[in-house]
Amino acid sequence: MAMGRKLTIVPVTFREAAEFIQAHHRHHKPPRGMKFALGVAAGHELVGVATVGRPVARHLDDGLTVEVTRTCTDGTRNANSALYGAAWRTARALGYRRLISYTQDGETGASLRAVGMKPVAVLRARAGWNTRSRPRESRDTDWVPRVRWEIGLRPEKSVRRDTGMETDAV
């Protein structure tokens, strides 16, 4: 764990991010895909990563929203906040209007709050994601209540890429 050194956002590949998550995350495996990944370094040492992808919840996947699907650090102070801030700046630069993420019950959300994200929904624990139409492997984290957080630009009329319909973007 790097203490007292300046944090710097660095590019990482999906493979590098997945390897870091596999080695350090306390309850999740690496995600299956992503739009982009970011790293945070203290000096020359990688101390955290974030992966950002399409929203896992299909009804939130409007073409203008991305989700931080994982953040993972070695515990270096402020590394997680640096990753969330960089994820939002990068998402905006790529044209996205909203960034979402989730915390599990018992997590404070301090890093999300530090970058201006707001809690917008409390989601009850699920008995798994497996359905007949979409078979899924059950995980221990399925039975944990979660909070959805978001940050976004002011609503304005925009055109959805996937349908060409005018919509109120977030």
TORKOLDREN-736180 format. One record per residue: residue number from 1; residue in three letters; chain; x, y, z of N, C-alpha, C in turn. Coordinates in nm, 2 decimals. Layout:
N
NUM:ala:A:X:Y:Z:X:Y:Z:X:Y:Z
...
END
This chain:
170
1:met:A:0.09:-0.12:0.00:0.00:0.00:0.00:0.09:0.12:0.00
2:ala:A:0.07:0.21:-0.10:0.15:0.33:-0.11:0.10:0.44:-0.03
3:met:A:0.17:0.50:0.06:0.13:0.61:0.14:0.21:0.73:0.11
4:gly:A:0.14:0.84:0.11:0.21:0.97:0.10:0.26:1.01:-0.04
5:arg:A:0.25:0.93:-0.14:0.30:0.96:-0.27:0.18:1.02:-0.35
6:lys:A:0.22:1.11:-0.45:0.12:1.17:-0.53:0.05:1.06:-0.62
7:leu:A:-0.08:1.07:-0.63:-0.16:0.98:-0.72:-0.17:1.03:-0.86
8:thr:A:-0.15:0.94:-0.96:-0.16:0.98:-1.10:-0.25:0.88:-1.17
9:ile:A:-0.34:0.93:-1.25:-0.42:0.84:-1.33:-0.34:0.80:-1.45
10:val:A:-0.34:0.66:-1.47:-0.26:0.60:-1.58:-0.35:0.51:-1.66
11:pro:A:-0.32:0.50:-1.79:-0.39:0.40:-1.87:-0.36:0.26:-1.84
12:val:A:-0.46:0.17:-1.84:-0.43:0.03:-1.82:-0.52:-0.05:-1.93
13:thr:A:-0.47:-0.16:-1.97:-0.55:-0.25:-2.06:-0.65:-0.32:-1.98
14:phe:A:-0.75:-0.38:-2.05:-0.85:-0.46:-1.98:-0.78:-0.58:-1.91
15:arg:A:-0.68:-0.64:-1.97:-0.61:-0.75:-1.91:-0.54:-0.71:-1.78
16:glu:A:-0.48:-0.59:-1.78:-0.41:-0.55:-1.66:-0.51:-0.52:-1.55
17:ala:A:-0.63:-0.46:-1.59:-0.73:-0.43:-1.49:-0.79:-0.56:-1.43
18:ala:A:-0.82:-0.66:-1.52:-0.87:-0.78:-1.47:-0.77:-0.86:-1.38
19:glu:A:-0.65:-0.85:-1.41:-0.55:-0.92:-1.33:-0.54:-0.85:-1.19
20:phe:A:-0.55:-0.72:-1.19:-0.54:-0.65:-1.06:-0.67:-0.68:-0.98
21:ile:A:-0.78:-0.68:-1.04:-0.91:-0.71:-0.97:-0.90:-0.86:-0.92
22:gln:A:-0.86:-0.95:-1.00:-0.85:-1.09:-0.96:-0.76:-1.10:-0.83
23:ala:A:-0.65:-1.03:-0.83:-0.56:-1.04:-0.72:-0.60:-0.96:-0.59
24:his:A:-0.68:-0.85:-0.61:-0.71:-0.77:-0.49:-0.85:-0.75:-0.45
25:his:A:-0.95:-0.78:-0.53:-1.09:-0.75:-0.50:-1.14:-0.85:-0.39
26:arg:A:-1.21:-0.79:-0.29:-1.25:-0.88:-0.18:-1.37:-0.96:-0.21
27:his:A:-1.46:-0.93:-0.31:-1.58:-1.01:-0.33:-1.62:-1.02:-0.47
28:his:A:-1.56:-0.97:-0.57:-1.60:-0.98:-0.71:-1.49:-1.03:-0.79
29:lys:A:-1.53:-1.10:-0.90:-1.43:-1.14:-1.01:-1.43:-1.02:-1.10
30:pro:A:-1.33:-1.02:-1.19:-1.32:-0.92:-1.30:-1.45:-0.92:-1.38
31:pro:A:-1.49:-0.80:-1.44:-1.61:-0.80:-1.53:-1.57:-0.87:-1.66
32:arg:A:-1.67:-0.91:-1.74:-1.65:-0.98:-1.86:-1.61:-0.89:-1.98
33:gly:A:-1.64:-0.76:-1.97:-1.61:-0.67:-2.07:-1.61:-0.52:-2.02
34:met:A:-1.58:-0.43:-2.11:-1.58:-0.29:-2.06:-1.58:-0.20:-2.18
35:lys:A:-1.61:-0.07:-2.16:-1.59:0.04:-2.25:-1.45:0.09:-2.24
36:phe:A:-1.40:0.11:-2.11:-1.27:0.16:-2.09:-1.22:0.12:-1.95
37:ala:A:-1.09:0.12:-1.93:-1.03:0.10:-1.79:-0.94:0.21:-1.76
38:leu:A:-0.92:0.23:-1.63:-0.83:0.34:-1.58:-0.75:0.28:-1.47
39:gly:A:-0.63:0.33:-1.45:-0.55:0.29:-1.33:-0.51:0.41:-1.26
40:val:A:-0.47:0.39:-1.13:-0.42:0.50:-1.05:-0.29:0.45:-0.99
41:ala:A:-0.18:0.53:-1.01:-0.05:0.49:-0.96:0.00:0.59:-0.86
42:ala:A:0.08:0.53:-0.76:0.15:0.61:-0.67:0.30:0.59:-0.70
43:gly:A:0.36:0.70:-0.76:0.49:0.68:-0.81:0.48:0.59:-0.93
44:his:A:0.56:0.48:-0.94:0.56:0.38:-1.05:0.48:0.26:-1.01
45:glu:A:0.41:0.26:-0.90:0.33:0.14:-0.85:0.18:0.16:-0.88
46:leu:A:0.13:0.06:-0.95:-0.02:0.06:-0.97:-0.09:0.02:-0.84
47:val:A:-0.18:0.11:-0.79:-0.24:0.09:-0.67:-0.39:0.07:-0.68
48:gly:A:-0.44:0.09:-0.80:-0.59:0.07:-0.82:-0.63:0.07:-0.96
49:val:A:-0.75:0.02:-0.99:-0.80:0.02:-1.12:-0.95:0.04:-1.12
50:ala:A:-1.01:0.08:-1.23:-1.15:0.09:-1.25:-1.19:0.05:-1.39
51:thr:A:-1.30:-0.03:-1.40:-1.35:-0.06:-1.53:-1.49:0.00:-1.54
52:val:A:-1.51:0.05:-1.66:-1.64:0.12:-1.69:-1.70:0.05:-1.82
53:gly:A:-1.82:0.02:-1.81:-1.89:-0.05:-1.92:-2.03:-0.01:-1.94
54:arg:A:-2.11:-0.08:-2.02:-2.25:-0.06:-2.03:-2.32:-0.09:-1.90
55:pro:A:-2.43:-0.02:-1.87:-2.50:-0.06:-1.75:-2.54:-0.20:-1.75
56:val:A:-2.52:-0.27:-1.64:-2.56:-0.41:-1.62:-2.72:-0.42:-1.63
57:ala:A:-2.79:-0.33:-1.57:-2.93:-0.33:-1.58:-2.97:-0.28:-1.72
58:arg:A:-3.04:-0.36:-1.80:-3.07:-0.33:-1.94:-3.15:-0.21:-1.95
59:his:A:-3.24:-0.18:-1.86:-3.33:-0.07:-1.87:-3.26:0.07:-1.85
60:leu:A:-3.14:0.06:-1.80:-3.05:0.18:-1.79:-2.96:0.20:-1.90
61:asp:A:-2.95:0.11:-1.99:-2.86:0.11:-2.11:-2.92:0.19:-2.22
62:asp:A:-2.91:0.32:-2.21:-2.98:0.41:-2.31:-2.88:0.47:-2.41
63:gly:A:-2.75:0.42:-2.41:-2.65:0.47:-2.50:-2.58:0.59:-2.45
64:leu:A:-2.63:0.66:-2.35:-2.58:0.78:-2.29:-2.53:0.76:-2.15
65:thr:A:-2.54:0.64:-2.10:-2.51:0.61:-1.96:-2.40:0.50:-1.96
66:val:A:-2.30:0.51:-1.87:-2.21:0.41:-1.85:-2.20:0.38:-1.70
67:glu:A:-2.16:0.26:-1.66:-2.15:0.21:-1.53:-2.01:0.18:-1.49
68:val:A:-1.96:0.23:-1.37:-1.84:0.18:-1.31:-1.87:0.04:-1.26
69:thr:A:-1.82:-0.06:-1.33:-1.85:-0.20:-1.30:-1.76:-0.25:-1.19
70:arg:A:-1.64:-0.20:-1.18:-1.55:-0.24:-1.07:-1.46:-0.12:-1.04
71:thr:A:-1.43:-0.10:-0.91:-1.31:-0.03:-0.87:-1.24:-0.12:-0.77
72:cys:A:-1.11:-0.12:-0.77:-1.03:-0.20:-0.68:-0.90:-0.13:-0.65
73:thr:A:-0.87:-0.12:-0.53:-0.74:-0.06:-0.49:-0.67:-0.15:-0.39
74:asp:A:-0.55:-0.12:-0.36:-0.47:-0.19:-0.26:-0.49:-0.13:-0.12
75:gly:A:-0.58:-0.03:-0.11:-0.61:0.04:0.02:-0.54:0.18:0.02
76:thr:A:-0.47:0.22:-0.08:-0.40:0.35:-0.08:-0.51:0.46:-0.06
77:arg:A:-0.48:0.55:0.03:-0.57:0.66:0.06:-0.60:0.74:-0.06
78:asn:A:-0.73:0.77:-0.08:-0.79:0.85:-0.19:-0.78:0.79:-0.33
79:ala:A:-0.72:0.67:-0.34:-0.71:0.61:-0.48:-0.85:0.58:-0.54
80:asn:A:-0.94:0.53:-0.46:-1.08:0.50:-0.51:-1.15:0.63:-0.56
81:ser:A:-1.14:0.74:-0.48:-1.19:0.87:-0.52:-1.13:0.92:-0.65
82:ala:A:-1.00:0.90:-0.66:-0.93:0.94:-0.79:-0.98:0.86:-0.91
83:leu:A:-1.01:0.74:-0.89:-1.06:0.65:-1.00:-1.20:0.70:-1.04
84:tyr:A:-1.29:0.72:-0.94:-1.42:0.76:-0.98:-1.42:0.90:-1.05
85:gly:A:-1.34:0.99:-1.00:-1.33:1.12:-1.06:-1.28:1.11:-1.21
86:ala:A:-1.18:1.03:-1.23:-1.13:1.01:-1.36:-1.23:0.94:-1.45
87:ala:A:-1.30:0.84:-1.40:-1.40:0.77:-1.48:-1.51:0.87:-1.53
88:trp:A:-1.55:0.96:-1.44:-1.65:1.06:-1.48:-1.60:1.16:-1.59
89:arg:A:-1.48:1.21:-1.57:-1.42:1.30:-1.66:-1.40:1.23:-1.80
90:thr:A:-1.36:1.10:-1.80:-1.34:1.03:-1.92:-1.47:1.00:-1.99
91:ala:A:-1.57:0.96:-1.91:-1.71:0.93:-1.97:-1.76:1.06:-2.04
92:arg:A:-1.75:1.17:-1.97:-1.80:1.30:-2.03:-1.72:1.33:-2.16
93:ala:A:-1.59:1.31:-2.16:-1.51:1.34:-2.28:-1.55:1.25:-2.39
94:leu:A:-1.60:1.13:-2.36:-1.65:1.04:-2.47:-1.79:1.06:-2.51
95:gly:A:-1.86:1.16:-2.45:-1.99:1.20:-2.48:-2.10:1.14:-2.40
96:tyr:A:-2.07:1.06:-2.30:-2.17:1.01:-2.21:-2.23:1.11:-2.12
97:arg:A:-2.36:1.10:-2.08:-2.43:1.20:-2.01:-2.45:1.16:-1.86
98:arg:A:-2.43:1.03:-1.83:-2.45:0.99:-1.69:-2.36:0.87:-1.66
99:leu:A:-2.31:0.87:-1.53:-2.23:0.76:-1.48:-2.30:0.71:-1.36
100:ile:A:-2.31:0.57:-1.35:-2.37:0.51:-1.24:-2.28:0.41:-1.17
101:ser:A:-2.30:0.38:-1.05:-2.23:0.27:-0.98:-2.31:0.23:-0.86
102:tyr:A:-2.27:0.12:-0.80:-2.34:0.06:-0.69:-2.25:0.04:-0.57
103:thr:A:-2.31:0.06:-0.45:-2.24:0.01:-0.33:-2.32:-0.09:-0.26
104:gln:A:-2.25:-0.18:-0.19:-2.33:-0.28:-0.12:-2.36:-0.23:0.02
105:asp:A:-2.46:-0.29:0.08:-2.50:-0.26:0.22:-2.38:-0.26:0.31
106:gly:A:-2.36:-0.16:0.38:-2.25:-0.15:0.47:-2.13:-0.07:0.42
107:glu:A:-2.13:-0.04:0.29:-2.03:0.05:0.23:-2.08:0.19:0.24
108:thr:A:-1.99:0.28:0.28:-2.03:0.42:0.30:-2.06:0.50:0.18
109:gly:A:-1.99:0.47:0.07:-2.01:0.55:-0.05:-1.93:0.68:-0.05
110:ala:A:-1.83:0.69:0.04:-1.75:0.81:0.06:-1.68:0.85:-0.07
111:ser:A:-1.62:0.76:-0.14:-1.55:0.79:-0.26:-1.64:0.84:-0.37
112:leu:A:-1.77:0.79:-0.38:-1.86:0.83:-0.47:-1.91:0.97:-0.44
113:arg:A:-1.94:0.99:-0.31:-1.98:1.12:-0.26:-1.88:1.23:-0.29
114:ala:A:-1.75:1.19:-0.27:-1.64:1.28:-0.29:-1.63:1.34:-0.43
115:val:A:-1.68:1.27:-0.53:-1.68:1.31:-0.67:-1.81:1.37:-0.72
116:gly:A:-1.91:1.38:-0.62:-2.03:1.44:-0.66:-2.15:1.35:-0.69
117:met:A:-2.12:1.22:-0.68:-2.23:1.12:-0.71:-2.33:1.12:-0.60
118:lys:A:-2.46:1.10:-0.63:-2.57:1.10:-0.54:-2.64:0.96:-0.53
119:pro:A:-2.68:0.92:-0.41:-2.76:0.80:-0.41:-2.90:0.82:-0.47
120:val:A:-2.94:0.73:-0.56:-3.07:0.76:-0.63:-3.17:0.64:-0.61
121:ala:A:-3.12:0.53:-0.56:-3.21:0.41:-0.55:-3.15:0.31:-0.45
122:val:A:-3.24:0.26:-0.36:-3.20:0.15:-0.27:-3.26:0.02:-0.33
123:leu:A:-3.18:-0.08:-0.36:-3.22:-0.20:-0.42:-3.22:-0.31:-0.32
124:arg:A:-3.33:-0.38:-0.31:-3.33:-0.50:-0.22:-3.24:-0.61:-0.26
125:ala:A:-3.21:-0.70:-0.17:-3.13:-0.81:-0.21:-3.21:-0.90:-0.30
126:arg:A:-3.14:-0.97:-0.39:-3.21:-1.06:-0.49:-3.17:-1.20:-0.45
127:ala:A:-3.26:-1.29:-0.49:-3.23:-1.43:-0.47:-3.16:-1.49:-0.59
128:gly:A:-3.08:-1.41:-0.65:-3.00:-1.45:-0.77:-3.05:-1.38:-0.90
129:trp:A:-2.97:-1.39:-1.00:-3.00:-1.33:-1.13:-3.05:-1.44:-1.23
130:asn:A:-3.05:-1.56:-1.19:-3.09:-1.67:-1.29:-3.23:-1.67:-1.33
131:thr:A:-3.26:-1.67:-1.46:-3.40:-1.68:-1.51:-3.39:-1.78:-1.62
132:arg:A:-3.51:-1.83:-1.66:-3.52:-1.93:-1.77:-3.47:-1.87:-1.90
133:ser:A:-3.50:-1.74:-1.92:-3.45:-1.68:-2.05:-3.31:-1.64:-2.05
134:arg:A:-3.25:-1.61:-1.93:-3.11:-1.57:-1.91:-3.05:-1.65:-1.80
135:pro:A:-3.00:-1.77:-1.82:-2.94:-1.85:-1.72:-2.81:-1.77:-1.66
136:arg:A:-2.80:-1.77:-1.53:-2.69:-1.71:-1.46:-2.64:-1.79:-1.35
137:glu:A:-2.51:-1.79:-1.32:-2.46:-1.86:-1.21:-2.48:-1.77:-1.08
138:ser:A:-2.52:-1.83:-0.98:-2.55:-1.75:-0.85:-2.42:-1.71:-0.79
139:arg:A:-2.42:-1.60:-0.72:-2.30:-1.55:-0.65:-2.34:-1.51:-0.50
140:asp:A:-2.24:-1.51:-0.41:-2.27:-1.47:-0.27:-2.32:-1.33:-0.27
141:thr:A:-2.28:-1.24:-0.36:-2.32:-1.10:-0.35:-2.46:-1.07:-0.40
142:asp:A:-2.53:-1.18:-0.45:-2.67:-1.16:-0.50:-2.76:-1.13:-0.38
143:trp:A:-2.73:-1.17:-0.27:-2.82:-1.16:-0.15:-2.79:-1.04:-0.06
144:val:A:-2.73:-0.94:-0.12:-2.68:-0.82:-0.05:-2.76:-0.70:-0.10
145:pro:A:-2.83:-0.62:-0.01:-2.89:-0.50:-0.06:-2.79:-0.40:-0.12
146:arg:A:-2.82:-0.32:-0.21:-2.73:-0.23:-0.28:-2.79:-0.09:-0.29
147:val:A:-2.71:0.01:-0.31:-2.75:0.15:-0.34:-2.69:0.18:-0.48
148:arg:A:-2.78:0.24:-0.56:-2.73:0.29:-0.69:-2.70:0.44:-0.68
149:trp:A:-2.59:0.48:-0.73:-2.54:0.61:-0.72:-2.53:0.66:-0.87
150:glu:A:-2.54:0.80:-0.89:-2.52:0.85:-1.02:-2.47:0.99:-1.01
151:ile:A:-2.41:1.03:-1.13:-2.38:1.17:-1.15:-2.41:1.19:-1.30
152:gly:A:-2.46:1.31:-1.33:-2.49:1.33:-1.47:-2.50:1.48:-1.50
153:leu:A:-2.50:1.50:-1.63:-2.52:1.64:-1.68:-2.66:1.68:-1.68
154:arg:A:-2.69:1.81:-1.68:-2.83:1.85:-1.68:-2.91:1.79:-1.79
155:pro:A:-3.04:1.76:-1.77:-3.12:1.70:-1.87:-3.13:1.80:-1.99
156:glu:A:-3.13:1.74:-2.11:-3.16:1.82:-2.23:-3.21:1.72:-2.33
157:lys:A:-3.28:1.77:-2.43:-3.33:1.69:-2.54:-3.21:1.63:-2.62
158:ser:A:-3.21:1.50:-2.64:-3.11:1.44:-2.73:-3.17:1.33:-2.81
159:val:A:-3.10:1.28:-2.89:-3.14:1.17:-2.98:-3.07:1.04:-2.94
160:arg:A:-3.15:0.94:-2.91:-3.09:0.81:-2.87:-3.03:0.75:-2.99
161:arg:A:-2.91:0.70:-2.98:-2.83:0.64:-3.09:-2.90:0.51:-3.14
162:asp:A:-2.96:0.43:-3.05:-3.01:0.30:-3.09:-3.15:0.31:-3.16
163:thr:A:-3.23:0.42:-3.13:-3.36:0.42:-3.19:-3.38:0.54:-3.28
164:gly:A:-3.30:0.65:-3.26:-3.32:0.77:-3.33:-3.43:0.86:-3.27
165:met:A:-3.49:0.81:-3.16:-3.60:0.89:-3.10:-3.55:1.00:-3.01
166:glu:A:-3.62:1.11:-3.00:-3.59:1.21:-2.91:-3.62:1.17:-2.77
167:thr:A:-3.54:1.20:-2.68:-3.56:1.17:-2.54:-3.50:1.27:-2.45
168:asp:A:-3.55:1.27:-2.32:-3.49:1.36:-2.22:-3.36:1.28:-2.17
169:ala:A:-3.25:1.33:-2.20:-3.12:1.27:-2.16:-3.10:1.31:-2.01
170:val:A:-3.03:1.23:-1.94:-2.99:1.26:-1.80:-2.85:1.32:-1.80
END
